[in-house]
Amino acid sequence: MAEGAALRAVRGCLAAFPREARELGWPESVPYLDRPPSPLEFYREWVSPNKPCIIRNAISHWPALKKWTLAYLREVVGPKVVSVAVTPNGYADAVFQDRFVMPEERQMLFMDFLDIVEKKVTSPNVFYVQKQCSNLTEEFPELVCDVQPEIPWMSEALGKKPDAVNFWLGESAAVTSLHKDHYENLYCVVSGEKYFLLHPPSDRPFIPYAPFRYWKAMMRFPQHPLFSRLNNPISSAFLGQMALYSSISQQPTTYQKMVHLKLWMRRPQRRCLGSLWTP
């Protein structure tokens, strides 16, 4: 009897933890800065307490803001073969039924990808340039001169240069699945807009995890749904991989009670997101 009461008390404390953590330290909305901070200010106010922010006027000097039209990208990068993620519904690296599935990674001419983005060519699938591991410097070095591959005030604040600088371009249907990073991130919107749903690290115990087989999609998908044709699991080391649920409708009430932060980012803005936050 006493043990049951103690267990209920512990569960009650855990249930109140996210709310109390927000009251003590997390913002109710993501704050905006009108200028880039100094390295000391950035570390003291944002990195150390692990809080997100949106920085205005941080990339206004980038040539990319004026130069990166689809016509310019077609001229500069169009003839190159690049890696493009292809899915039937816009969800890459996501849970589908009882599998954690990666997208098809198609090698294609960048100009052919732009034809799809511009609707010059129709396709039932969703295409997204989203490769990690510093694809800006590895696959798109022609565009590096239009941006900053290093942000001086952030490098000084963290005491090191970035491990990766990525270039992402996709259709409006492309969705990034719920995940968390063990890195400090700066996300820069050069064109268009991006919608984020953020959970602080204190929400982690209430975001449901589950074991899924880790599958790799095949290279061509003539039928829908895309993930109905799969290879064998790539390695037993990936069996039982922990994956975040990608659909809120699948999630139990503990998650639905969480109060996440919502924000729209439009050009030209830069978002700072601390490690272990879940976008």
C-alpha positions as CSV (number, residue, x, y, z in Angstrom):
1,M,0.0,0.0,0.0
2,A,2.7,2.5,1.0
3,E,4.8,1.4,-2.0
4,G,1.9,2.1,-4.3
5,A,1.4,5.6,-2.8
6,A,5.1,6.3,-3.1
7,L,5.0,5.3,-6.8
8,R,2.0,7.5,-7.5
9,A,3.8,10.4,-5.8
10,V,6.9,9.8,-8.0
11,R,4.8,9.7,-11.1
12,G,3.0,12.9,-10.0
13,C,6.4,14.6,-9.6
14,L,7.6,13.4,-13.0
15,A,4.4,14.5,-14.7
16,A,4.9,18.0,-13.2
17,F,8.5,18.2,-14.2
18,P,8.2,19.6,-17.8
19,R,5.8,22.4,-16.5
20,E,8.1,23.3,-13.6
21,A,11.2,23.2,-15.9
22,R,9.5,25.7,-18.3
23,E,8.5,28.0,-15.4
24,L,12.1,28.0,-14.1
25,G,14.1,28.3,-17.3
26,W,12.5,27.6,-20.7
27,P,10.9,30.5,-22.6
28,E,7.1,30.5,-23.4
29,S,8.0,31.6,-27.0
30,V,11.2,31.7,-28.9
31,P,12.8,35.2,-28.5
32,Y,14.0,37.4,-31.3
33,L,17.3,39.2,-31.4
34,D,17.7,42.3,-33.7
35,R,21.4,41.7,-34.2
36,P,24.0,39.0,-33.9
37,P,25.3,38.7,-30.3
38,S,28.9,39.0,-29.3
39,P,30.6,35.7,-28.6
40,L,30.4,36.2,-24.8
41,E,26.8,37.2,-25.0
42,F,25.9,34.3,-27.2
43,Y,27.6,31.8,-24.9
44,R,26.3,33.3,-21.7
45,E,22.7,34.0,-22.7
46,W,22.0,31.1,-25.1
47,V,24.5,28.3,-25.2
48,S,25.1,27.9,-21.5
49,P,21.4,27.9,-20.5
50,N,20.6,25.9,-23.7
51,K,17.9,28.2,-25.0
52,P,16.8,28.8,-28.6
53,C,16.5,32.1,-30.3
54,I,15.9,33.7,-33.7
55,I,18.5,36.3,-34.9
56,R,17.4,39.0,-37.3
57,N,19.9,40.8,-39.5
58,A,22.5,38.1,-39.0
59,I,22.9,37.1,-42.7
60,S,21.8,40.3,-44.4
61,H,25.3,40.7,-45.9
62,W,25.3,37.3,-47.5
63,P,25.4,37.5,-51.4
64,A,23.1,34.4,-51.4
65,L,20.1,36.5,-50.4
66,K,20.2,38.2,-53.8
67,K,21.9,35.6,-55.9
68,W,20.2,32.4,-54.9
69,T,17.4,32.3,-57.4
70,L,16.4,29.0,-59.1
71,A,17.8,30.4,-62.3
72,Y,21.2,31.1,-60.7
73,L,21.3,27.7,-59.0
74,R,20.5,26.1,-62.4
75,E,23.4,28.0,-64.0
76,V,26.0,27.4,-61.3
77,V,25.1,23.9,-60.1
78,G,22.7,22.5,-62.7
79,P,25.0,20.1,-64.6
80,K,26.2,18.4,-61.4
81,V,25.1,15.1,-60.1
82,V,23.9,15.4,-56.5
83,S,22.2,13.3,-53.8
84,V,18.5,13.8,-53.5
85,A,16.2,12.1,-51.0
86,V,13.0,10.8,-52.6
87,T,9.8,9.8,-50.6
88,P,6.1,9.3,-51.5
89,N,4.9,11.6,-48.7
90,G,7.7,14.0,-47.7
91,Y,8.7,12.1,-44.6
92,A,12.4,11.0,-44.7
93,D,14.0,9.0,-42.0
94,A,10.6,8.3,-40.5
95,V,8.5,5.6,-38.9
96,F,6.2,3.9,-41.4
97,Q,3.9,1.3,-39.9
98,D,6.3,-1.0,-37.9
99,R,9.5,0.1,-39.6
100,F,12.0,3.0,-39.3
101,V,12.6,3.7,-43.0
102,M,15.2,5.8,-44.8
103,P,14.4,7.5,-48.1
104,E,15.6,6.5,-51.5
105,E,18.9,8.4,-52.1
106,R,18.9,9.1,-55.8
107,Q,21.8,10.5,-57.7
108,M,20.5,12.9,-60.3
109,L,21.4,16.1,-62.2
110,F,20.7,19.1,-60.1
111,M,18.9,20.7,-63.1
112,D,16.5,17.7,-63.2
113,F,15.8,18.2,-59.5
114,L,15.0,21.9,-60.1
115,D,12.7,20.9,-62.9
116,I,10.6,19.0,-60.3
117,V,10.8,21.8,-57.8
118,E,9.6,24.3,-60.5
119,K,6.8,21.9,-61.6
120,K,8.3,21.7,-65.1
121,V,8.2,17.9,-64.6
122,T,5.5,16.2,-62.5
123,S,6.2,13.4,-60.1
124,P,4.0,11.6,-57.5
125,N,7.0,11.6,-55.1
126,V,8.6,14.4,-52.9
127,F,12.2,15.4,-53.6
128,Y,14.5,17.0,-51.1
129,V,18.2,17.9,-51.1
130,Q,18.9,17.1,-47.5
131,K,22.2,15.1,-47.3
132,Q,24.1,15.7,-44.1
133,C,27.9,15.5,-43.4
134,S,28.7,19.0,-44.8
135,N,27.1,18.6,-48.2
136,L,27.6,22.4,-48.9
137,T,31.3,22.0,-49.0
138,E,31.4,18.5,-50.4
139,E,28.6,18.6,-53.0
140,F,28.0,22.3,-53.6
141,P,31.4,24.0,-53.2
142,E,30.4,26.4,-56.0
143,L,27.9,28.0,-53.6
144,V,30.3,28.4,-50.6
145,C,31.4,31.9,-51.7
146,D,27.8,33.1,-51.5
147,V,27.5,32.4,-47.7
148,Q,29.8,32.0,-44.7
149,P,31.0,28.5,-44.1
150,E,31.9,29.6,-40.6
151,I,30.1,32.1,-38.3
152,P,33.0,33.9,-36.5
153,W,31.1,34.9,-33.3
154,M,29.7,31.3,-32.9
155,S,33.1,29.7,-33.5
156,E,34.7,32.0,-30.9
157,A,31.9,31.3,-28.4
158,L,32.2,27.5,-28.8
159,G,36.0,27.4,-29.2
160,K,35.9,25.5,-32.5
161,K,34.8,25.7,-36.1
162,P,31.6,23.9,-37.3
163,D,31.8,20.1,-37.9
164,A,29.4,20.4,-40.9
165,V,27.8,23.0,-43.1
166,N,24.7,21.7,-45.0
167,F,22.7,23.0,-47.9
168,W,19.0,22.0,-48.0
169,L,16.5,22.7,-50.7
170,G,13.1,21.1,-51.0
171,E,9.4,21.3,-51.9
172,S,6.8,22.6,-49.4
173,A,5.8,18.9,-48.8
174,A,9.2,18.0,-47.4
175,V,9.0,17.3,-43.7
176,T,11.8,16.7,-41.2
177,S,10.8,14.0,-38.7
178,L,11.0,14.5,-35.0
179,H,14.5,14.1,-33.8
180,K,17.2,15.6,-31.5
181,D,20.8,16.6,-32.2
182,H,23.8,16.5,-29.9
183,Y,25.1,19.7,-31.5
184,E,24.7,23.4,-31.2
185,N,22.9,24.4,-34.5
186,L,22.5,27.5,-36.5
187,Y,19.7,27.2,-39.1
188,C,19.7,30.0,-41.8
189,V,16.7,30.6,-44.0
190,V,18.0,32.1,-47.3
191,S,14.8,31.8,-49.3
192,G,11.2,30.8,-48.4
193,E,10.2,29.8,-44.9
194,K,10.5,27.0,-42.4
195,Y,8.1,25.9,-39.7
196,F,9.5,24.4,-36.5
197,L,7.9,22.6,-33.6
198,L,10.4,22.5,-30.6
199,H,10.5,20.5,-27.4
200,P,13.0,21.3,-24.7
201,P,15.2,18.5,-23.2
202,S,12.9,18.4,-20.2
203,D,10.2,16.9,-22.4
204,R,12.4,13.9,-23.4
205,P,10.8,11.4,-20.9
206,F,7.4,12.1,-22.3
207,I,8.2,11.8,-26.0
208,P,7.5,8.2,-26.8
209,Y,10.3,6.0,-28.0
210,A,9.9,2.5,-29.4
211,P,12.0,-0.2,-31.1
212,F,11.7,-0.5,-34.8
213,R,13.5,-2.5,-37.5
214,Y,15.8,-0.2,-39.5
215,W,15.1,-0.6,-43.2
216,K,16.4,1.0,-46.3
217,A,14.1,1.7,-49.1
218,M,14.7,0.3,-52.6
219,M,16.0,2.5,-55.4
220,R,12.7,2.7,-57.5
221,F,9.2,3.0,-56.3
222,P,6.6,2.8,-59.0
223,Q,3.7,2.0,-56.6
224,H,2.3,3.8,-53.6
225,P,3.0,3.6,-50.8
226,L,6.7,3.9,-51.4
227,F,7.7,1.9,-48.4
228,S,5.8,-1.2,-49.4
229,R,8.9,-2.5,-51.2
230,L,11.8,-2.9,-48.9
231,N,15.2,-4.6,-48.7
232,N,16.2,-6.8,-45.8
233,P,17.4,-5.1,-42.6
234,I,20.8,-3.8,-43.4
235,S,22.5,-5.1,-40.2
236,S,21.5,-6.8,-37.0
237,A,23.3,-3.9,-35.3
238,F,20.4,-1.7,-36.3
239,L,17.6,-4.0,-35.1
240,G,15.7,-2.5,-32.2
241,Q,17.0,1.0,-33.0
242,M,15.2,3.6,-30.9
243,A,13.2,6.0,-33.0
244,L,10.9,8.9,-32.3
245,Y,7.3,8.4,-33.4
246,S,6.7,10.6,-36.5
247,S,2.9,11.0,-36.2
248,I,1.3,12.7,-33.2
249,S,-1.9,10.7,-33.8
250,Q,0.2,7.6,-32.9
251,Q,1.4,9.0,-29.6
252,P,-0.1,8.4,-26.1
253,T,-1.6,11.1,-24.0
254,T,1.6,11.9,-22.1
255,Y,3.0,13.4,-25.3
256,Q,-0.2,15.2,-26.2
257,K,-0.1,17.0,-22.9
258,M,3.3,18.5,-23.7
259,V,3.4,22.2,-24.6
260,H,5.8,22.6,-27.5
261,L,7.1,25.9,-29.0
262,K,6.0,26.8,-32.5
263,L,7.8,29.2,-34.8
264,W,7.9,30.3,-38.4
265,M,11.3,31.3,-39.9
266,R,11.4,33.5,-43.0
267,R,14.2,34.9,-44.9
268,P,16.6,36.3,-43.9
269,Q,16.7,34.9,-40.4
270,R,19.0,32.6,-38.4
271,R,17.8,30.3,-35.7
272,C,20.1,29.1,-32.9
273,L,19.0,25.8,-31.4
274,G,20.9,24.2,-28.5
275,S,21.8,20.6,-28.2
276,L,19.2,18.0,-27.2
277,W,16.3,20.1,-28.2
278,T,13.8,18.1,-30.3
279,P,12.6,19.8,-33.5
